[in-house]
Amino acid sequence: MAMNPIAMMQAAGRIKIFQEQHPKAIAFIQSISNGDLREGSVIEIKVTTPEGKESVSNIKLTGDDIETFNLFKNSQTGN
């Protein structure tokens, strides 16, 4: 599935805003992307609404997932 170039530019703009608003999240992602994200690692996400409702999910990373993360990481750093 090809991505629309305009949508790609919009996504890049939203990522920049996210980076500015959440620098700790970006620093965390950068720190784990330098070796902790390996096949078999588990990523868990927990969302808590303002009312206190919690939803939790996780994924066990595959080799394909790692390849996707590396492509994204390299596209962000210009490598």
N, C-alpha and C positions, 0 to 999 in steps of 0.2 A: 504494500500500500504506500503510494507516494504521498508526501506531505506538501500541501500548498505553500509556495514561497511566502505569501503574505501571512499565513498562519504561523510559519516558522519565525518570521520577524516579530509577530505579536507575542509568541511564546518566549523569544529571547528578551523582549521588553518586560514581560511578566517575571521572568527569572531574575532579571536585574533588580526589579522592585523587591522581590522576595529576599534577595541577597542584602539589600540595604535595610530592610525591616527586620531581618532575622540573622544577624551576623554570627550568633552562637551556633545556630543550626548549620550554617554553611561551614563553619570551622569544624564542627563535629563530623560532618559528611566528608570533608577533606581529610581529616585525621584517620578515619576508618578506611577510606579508600586507598590508603597507602599500605595495604597488607592484611587488614582484618577481614576484608570482604573476600572470602575464599569459598570455593564449592563446599557445600555442607554447612556453612554458616547460616544462622537463623536471624532474620530481621523481624522484629515485632513492633507493631504500631498500636498505640493506645490513643483513643480520642475521648476526651471528656467534655461534654456540653456545658454551657453555663449553668444548666439546671442540675448537673452532677451525673447525668447518664453516661455510662462508660461503654465503649465498644473496643474490643481488642481482636487483632488478627495477626498472623505471622506467616512467613514463607521461608522455606528452606531453599537456599540458593543452589542453582544448578550451574553447570559450565556455561550454558547459554545465557543465564542471568549475568554472570561475571563478564562475559563478552559484551553484553548490552551496556553494563555499567562502565566498562572501559571505553567503549565508543562514545558514550555521553561525556565521560571525564575528559577524554582527548579533544572532543569538540569544544569544550569549555575553555581548555587551556591553549588551544591553537596548535596542538601537537599533531 
